[in-house]
Amino acid sequence: MPYYLSGFEWYLTYNFYTFEAIERIISDIEDTAKALTEGRDNEFTLTIKENPCIAEAEAIIDFYERFIYRMRYMMRVGKENGYDLISFMGP
């Protein structure tokens, strides 16, 4: 019987996500980047703004845009090669 975890397993365990799940994550990230750009809040910008270590939103927006581009590229190449999952692994 397969063993399933709820949430992200941090240590040396594969965490598989469907492309559909990754698209939902990307959608949240896109909305957060847009909210930061427009000066509006969503559930994620409130957490970002509460963190005193975050000096400026521009660096976060830049990271989000690069992350989105790379994830979509990875999924496109993955689909072309017959894959339908992405795996993230802890340290």
N, CA and C atoms as an extended XYZ file, in Angstrom:
273
Properties=species:S:1:pos:R:3:atomname:S:1:resname:S:1:resid:I:1 pbc="F F F"
N         0.842       -1.175        0.000 N   MET     1
C         0.000        0.000        0.000 CA  MET     1
C         0.892        1.246        0.000 C   MET     1
N         0.655        2.194       -0.923 N   PRO     2
C         1.492        3.404       -0.976 CA  PRO     2
C         1.293        4.271        0.265 C   PRO     2
N         2.340        4.987        0.603 N   TYR     3
C         2.333        5.882        1.753 CA  TYR     3
C         2.230        7.316        1.245 C   TYR     3
N         1.235        8.059        1.689 N   TYR     4
C         1.028        9.424        1.239 CA  TYR     4
C         1.192       10.392        2.397 C   TYR     4
N         1.838       11.485        2.128 N   LEU     5
C         2.008       12.539        3.131 CA  LEU     5
C         1.116       13.711        2.777 C   LEU     5
N         0.753       14.451        3.758 N   SER     6
C         0.036       15.690        3.539 CA  SER     6
C         1.043       16.821        3.695 C   SER     6
N         1.220       17.623        2.654 N   GLY     7
C         2.186       18.705        2.713 CA  GLY     7
C         3.537       18.295        2.163 C   GLY     7
N         4.507       19.111        2.406 N   PHE     8
C         5.849       18.920        1.853 CA  PHE     8
C         6.722       18.163        2.843 C   PHE     8
N         7.349       17.098        2.397 N   GLU     9
C         8.285       16.337        3.217 CA  GLU     9
C         9.680       16.922        2.975 C   GLU     9
N        10.326       17.440        3.992 N   TRP    10
C        11.555       18.217        3.848 CA  TRP    10
C        12.814       17.399        3.615 C   TRP    10
N        12.961       16.246        4.207 N   TYR    11
C        14.270       15.600        4.232 CA  TYR    11
C        14.367       14.376        3.347 C   TYR    11
N        15.097       14.545        2.257 N   LEU    12
C        15.499       13.453        1.387 CA  LEU    12
C        14.347       12.556        0.943 C   LEU    12
N        13.216       13.155        0.722 N   THR    13
C        12.053       12.436        0.229 CA  THR    13
C        11.528       13.167       -0.994 C   THR    13
N        11.152       12.403       -2.000 N   TYR    14
C        10.581       13.010       -3.201 CA  TYR    14
C         9.187       13.533       -2.912 C   TYR    14
N         8.895       14.698       -3.425 N   ASN    15
C         7.578       15.311       -3.322 CA  ASN    15
C         7.071       15.511       -4.741 C   ASN    15
N         6.133       14.685       -5.171 N   PHE    16
C         5.631       14.745       -6.540 CA  PHE    16
C         4.397       15.632       -6.618 C   PHE    16
N         4.375       16.484       -7.632 N   TYR    17
C         3.253       17.375       -7.885 CA  TYR    17
C         2.852       17.230       -9.341 C   TYR    17
N         1.538       17.164       -9.584 N   THR    18
C         1.056       17.121      -10.962 CA  THR    18
C         1.265       18.489      -11.601 C   THR    18
N         1.284       18.515      -12.916 N   PHE    19
C         1.405       19.803      -13.606 CA  PHE    19
C         0.205       20.693      -13.261 C   PHE    19
N        -0.956       20.083      -13.066 N   GLU    20
C        -2.142       20.844      -12.680 CA  GLU    20
C        -1.932       21.532      -11.325 C   GLU    20
N        -1.354       20.815      -10.373 N   ALA    21
C        -1.073       21.403       -9.062 CA  ALA    21
C        -0.050       22.534       -9.176 C   ALA    21
N         0.969       22.339      -10.014 N   ILE    22
C         1.986       23.384      -10.219 CA  ILE    22
C         1.349       24.620      -10.855 C   ILE    22
N         0.430       24.426      -11.788 N   GLU    23
C        -0.258       25.573      -12.407 CA  GLU    23
C        -1.040       26.368      -11.360 C   GLU    23
N        -1.653       25.677      -10.392 N   ARG    24
C        -2.374       26.385       -9.327 CA  ARG    24
C        -1.403       27.184       -8.461 C   ARG    24
N        -0.244       26.609       -8.189 N   ILE    25
C         0.790       27.308       -7.419 CA  ILE    25
C         1.260       28.533       -8.197 C   ILE    25
N         1.527       28.354       -9.483 N   ILE    26
C         1.968       29.464      -10.325 CA  ILE    26
C         0.915       30.562      -10.366 C   ILE    26
N        -0.346       30.180      -10.430 N   SER    27
C        -1.425       31.171      -10.446 CA  SER    27
C        -1.403       32.017       -9.169 C   SER    27
N        -1.202       31.376       -8.020 N   ASP    28
C        -1.093       32.125       -6.764 CA  ASP    28
C         0.116       33.056       -6.770 C   ASP    28
N         1.229       32.578       -7.291 N   ILE    29
C         2.442       33.396       -7.350 CA  ILE    29
C         2.239       34.577       -8.285 C   ILE    29
N         1.616       34.337       -9.454 N   GLU    30
C         1.346       35.437      -10.391 CA  GLU    30
C         0.453       36.490       -9.751 C   GLU    30
N        -0.592       36.040       -9.048 N   ASP    31
C        -1.487       36.991       -8.399 CA  ASP    31
C        -0.754       37.785       -7.322 C   ASP    31
N         0.124       37.130       -6.595 N   THR    32
C         0.885       37.817       -5.545 CA  THR    32
C         1.843       38.844       -6.137 C   THR    32
N         2.543       38.479       -7.214 N   ALA    33
C         3.446       39.431       -7.883 CA  ALA    33
C         2.661       40.628       -8.409 C   ALA    33
N         1.509       40.356       -9.003 N   LYS    34
C         0.673       41.443       -9.534 CA  LYS    34
C         0.157       42.324       -8.392 C   LYS    34
N        -0.243       41.700       -7.287 N   ALA    35
C        -0.716       42.472       -6.137 CA  ALA    35
C         0.389       43.364       -5.581 C   ALA    35
N         1.603       42.837       -5.495 N   LEU    36
C         2.729       43.650       -5.018 CA  LEU    36
C         2.997       44.813       -5.968 C   LEU    36
N         2.900       44.551       -7.268 N   THR    37
C         3.113       45.603       -8.271 CA  THR    37
C         2.049       46.688       -8.170 C   THR    37
N         0.810       46.264       -7.957 N   GLU    38
C        -0.315       47.203       -7.922 CA  GLU    38
C        -0.547       47.831       -6.543 C   GLU    38
N         0.155       47.333       -5.532 N   GLY    39
C        -0.017       47.872       -4.193 CA  GLY    39
C        -1.260       47.368       -3.485 C   GLY    39
N        -1.814       46.249       -3.940 N   ARG    40
C        -2.975       45.683       -3.256 CA  ARG    40
C        -2.533       44.455       -2.461 C   ARG    40
N        -3.394       43.994       -1.594 N   ASP    41
C        -3.065       42.858       -0.742 CA  ASP    41
C        -3.830       41.611       -1.162 C   ASP    41
N        -3.211       40.478       -0.919 N   ASN    42
C        -3.892       39.189       -0.955 CA  ASN    42
C        -3.366       38.407        0.250 C   ASN    42
N        -3.750       37.166        0.391 N   GLU    43
C        -3.349       36.419        1.590 CA  GLU    43
C        -1.838       36.254        1.720 C   GLU    43
N        -1.116       36.323        0.620 N   PHE    44
C         0.334       36.130        0.656 CA  PHE    44
C         1.096       37.442        0.837 C   PHE    44
N         0.592       38.540        0.276 N   THR    45
C         1.298       39.819        0.428 CA  THR    45
C         1.300       40.269        1.882 C   THR    45
N         0.263       39.942        2.607 N   LEU    46
C         0.209       40.332        4.019 CA  LEU    46
C         1.351       39.690        4.800 C   LEU    46
N         1.623       38.419        4.516 N   THR    47
C         2.733       37.726        5.179 CA  THR    47
C         4.066       38.326        4.766 C   THR    47
N         4.216       38.629        3.481 N   ILE    48
C         5.455       39.217        2.973 CA  ILE    48
C         5.709       40.567        3.645 C   ILE    48
N         4.685       41.388        3.723 N   LYS    49
C         4.836       42.730        4.279 CA  LYS    49
C         5.101       42.721        5.778 C   LYS    49
N         4.721       41.655        6.474 N   GLU    50
C         4.961       41.551        7.913 CA  GLU    50
C         6.402       41.171        8.222 C   GLU    50
N         7.143       40.687        7.238 N   ASN    51
C         8.505       40.215        7.461 CA  ASN    51
C         9.487       41.384        7.395 C   ASN    51
N        10.130       41.727        8.508 N   PRO    52
C        11.047       42.871        8.514 CA  PRO    52
C        12.326       42.625        7.696 C   PRO    52
N        12.596       41.381        7.346 N   CYS    53
C        13.799       41.066        6.568 CA  CYS    53
C        13.626       41.379        5.085 C   CYS    53
N        12.405       41.596        4.666 N   ILE    54
C        12.149       41.876        3.252 CA  ILE    54
C        12.149       43.383        3.041 C   ILE    54
N        13.186       43.853        2.375 N   ALA    55
C        13.372       45.294        2.233 CA  ALA    55
C        12.530       45.889        1.102 C   ALA    55
N        12.429       45.188       -0.008 N   GLU    56
C        11.690       45.767       -1.125 CA  GLU    56
C        10.997       44.685       -1.939 C   GLU    56
N         9.823       45.028       -2.443 N   ALA    57
C         9.022       44.065       -3.199 CA  ALA    57
C         9.602       43.809       -4.586 C   ALA    57
N        10.390       44.725       -5.122 N   GLU    58
C        10.912       44.548       -6.482 CA  GLU    58
C        11.734       43.275       -6.617 C   GLU    58
N        12.533       42.952       -5.624 N   ALA    59
C        13.344       41.736       -5.667 CA  ALA    59
C        12.451       40.499       -5.627 C   ALA    59
N        11.380       40.564       -4.847 N   ILE    60
C        10.448       39.444       -4.773 CA  ILE    60
C         9.731       39.268       -6.104 C   ILE    60
N         9.266       40.348       -6.672 N   ILE    61
C         8.575       40.292       -7.963 CA  ILE    61
C         9.497       39.732       -9.025 C   ILE    61
N        10.744       40.172       -9.053 N   ASP    62
C        11.722       39.667      -10.016 CA  ASP    62
C        11.919       38.160       -9.848 C   ASP    62
N        12.078       37.722       -8.608 N   PHE    63
C        12.231       36.287       -8.350 CA  PHE    63
C        11.004       35.521       -8.826 C   PHE    63
N         9.816       36.000       -8.471 N   TYR    64
C         8.583       35.322       -8.884 CA  TYR    64
C         8.494       35.204      -10.403 C   TYR    64
N         8.800       36.273      -11.106 N   GLU    65
C         8.718       36.236      -12.578 CA  GLU    65
C         9.695       35.227      -13.164 C   GLU    65
N        10.910       35.176      -12.636 N   ARG    66
C        11.891       34.199      -13.131 CA  ARG    66
C        11.475       32.775      -12.766 C   ARG    66
N        10.945       32.587      -11.567 N   PHE    67
C        10.489       31.270      -11.128 CA  PHE    67
C         9.348       30.766      -12.020 C   PHE    67
N         8.372       31.623      -12.286 N   ILE    68
C         7.240       31.256      -13.138 CA  ILE    68
C         7.725       30.851      -14.524 C   ILE    68
N         8.612       31.657      -15.102 N   TYR    69
C         9.145       31.342      -16.436 CA  TYR    69
C         9.806       29.962      -16.435 C   TYR    69
N        10.648       29.704      -15.445 N   ARG    70
C        11.384       28.429      -15.407 CA  ARG    70
C        10.473       27.234      -15.143 C   ARG    70
N         9.480       27.408      -14.290 N   MET    71
C         8.551       26.303      -14.026 CA  MET    71
C         7.730       25.979      -15.275 C   MET    71
N         7.255       27.008      -15.949 N   ARG    72
C         6.468       26.758      -17.173 CA  ARG    72
C         7.338       26.118      -18.254 C   ARG    72
N         8.591       26.536      -18.354 N   TYR    73
C         9.515       25.931      -19.314 CA  TYR    73
C         9.749       24.462      -18.958 C   TYR    73
N         9.970       24.185      -17.677 N   MET    74
C        10.198       22.814      -17.232 CA  MET    74
C         8.984       21.935      -17.555 C   MET    74
N         7.790       22.468      -17.330 N   MET    75
C         6.586       21.687      -17.620 CA  MET    75
C         6.410       21.471      -19.122 C   MET    75
N         6.714       22.479      -19.919 N   ARG    76
C         6.593       22.333      -21.371 CA  ARG    76
C         7.531       21.244      -21.878 C   ARG    76
N         8.779       21.283      -21.434 N   VAL    77
C         9.754       20.273      -21.843 CA  VAL    77
C         9.345       18.907      -21.294 C   VAL    77
N         8.857       18.884      -20.067 N   GLY    78
C         8.409       17.628      -19.481 CA  GLY    78
C         7.274       17.004      -20.271 C   GLY    78
N         6.283       17.813      -20.639 N   LYS    79
C         5.158       17.312      -21.439 CA  LYS    79
C         5.640       16.770      -22.776 C   LYS    79
N         6.566       17.499      -23.398 N   GLU    80
C         7.108       17.052      -24.687 CA  GLU    80
C         7.800       15.699      -24.570 C   GLU    80
N         8.289       15.380      -23.379 N   ASN    81
C         9.000       14.120      -23.163 CA  ASN    81
C         8.166       13.080      -22.413 C   ASN    81
N         6.866       13.329      -22.317 N   GLY    82
C         5.963       12.345      -21.754 CA  GLY    82
C         5.809       12.350      -20.242 C   GLY    82
N         6.276       13.375      -19.571 N   TYR    83
C         6.156       13.444      -18.113 CA  TYR    83
C         4.913       14.241      -17.718 C   TYR    83
N         4.400       13.941      -16.531 N   ASP    84
C         3.243       14.691      -16.028 CA  ASP    84
C         3.368       15.050      -14.550 C   ASP    84
N         4.565       14.878      -14.006 N   LEU    85
C         4.826       15.210      -12.615 CA  LEU    85
C         6.129       16.002      -12.487 C   LEU    85
N         6.191       16.808      -11.435 N   ILE    86
C         7.427       17.485      -11.061 CA  ILE    86
C         7.719       17.068       -9.629 C   ILE    86
N         8.978       16.809       -9.347 N   SER    87
C         9.373       16.404       -8.006 CA  SER    87
C        10.304       17.442       -7.399 C   SER    87
N        10.003       17.791       -6.150 N   PHE    88
C        10.883       18.630       -5.356 CA  PHE    88
C        11.383       17.767       -4.206 C   PHE    88
N        12.639       17.950       -3.855 N   MET    89
C        13.217       17.140       -2.795 CA  MET    89
C        13.878       18.043       -1.761 C   MET    89
N        13.734       17.697       -0.494 N   GLY    90
C        14.325       18.486        0.582 CA  GLY    90
C        15.835       18.398        0.602 C   GLY    90
N        16.499       19.139        1.528 N   PRO    91
C        17.951       19.238        1.555 CA  PRO    91
C        18.662       17.927        1.809 C   PRO    91
